[in-house]
Every structure is written in structure tokens, then in C-alpha cells.
Amino acid sequence: MATVFTNKGKEITTGRIKGVGSGAGATEPAYVAWGTGSLPAASSNTLPGETGTRVLGTSTQQTTSTTNDTYQVVGTITAPGNLTISNAGLFDAATVGNLYMAGDFTGVVLTTGESIQFTMKVQYS
């Protein structure tokens, strides 16, 4: 089980700080997706085995070590069929877009209609 803050994620972060008007950084990475593959490399802009529809999560600032040092997105995805989900990620668009961060975990077996609520966190330290 690991997480990766992608190269595009870093670009999105600096772009949003800088106030970039288009491209990576223009849109908040709040779309939650899931997949059936292994954790992507930091240089990847795709979620391995991504399947289903991305959902717009609810984003907040959280305090982990210092005030508002953590970006958090919570989103729930429902299985359209029988799946074994083993990763999740945050994107800056409902389709295509840039992968901000991703994490993998032991596969979770789902049947049609079952769901997983993901809490995605990136702490700046």
C-alpha cells in the first residue's frame, strides 16, 4: 500500500498557486476515480485499470500537523458490475484530465451496486 504525488500533481499545485488560467493547475483536482491495476509511477498521468465514471468529490482543507496543511477530497463511487478495485486517484477533470495523486491497496471485491467512499489526502510538510 502506497501513494504517489504525481509530477502533474506538482504542476497542478504550483499552477493553482500561481493562478494559471489554463492547462494543468486551472481546475481543482477533485474528481475521484478507481481502478484495477497497480500504483502508477510519479511520471504517469493515468490510473492503471481505471474503470467506471469519475465522481466529483467534496474538497476541504484539513489540519494534520499545522493549520490547513492537508488537502482532502471525499468521494463515493458505486460499482456498475462485479469488480476488484485496487487503486484510486484524483483528477482535475471528469474525463481525461490530469492525475494529481493516486494510491493502491489490497483488492476490494465488489458486486453491482456496492460502493466505496474514498478519503484522499495530500499533506504538505
Secondary structure by P-SEA (a helix, b strand, c coil): ccccccaaaaaaaaaaaaccccccccccccbbbbbccccccccccccccccccccbbbbbbbbccccccbbbbbbbbbbcccccccccccccccccccccccccccbbbbcccbbbbbbbbbbcc
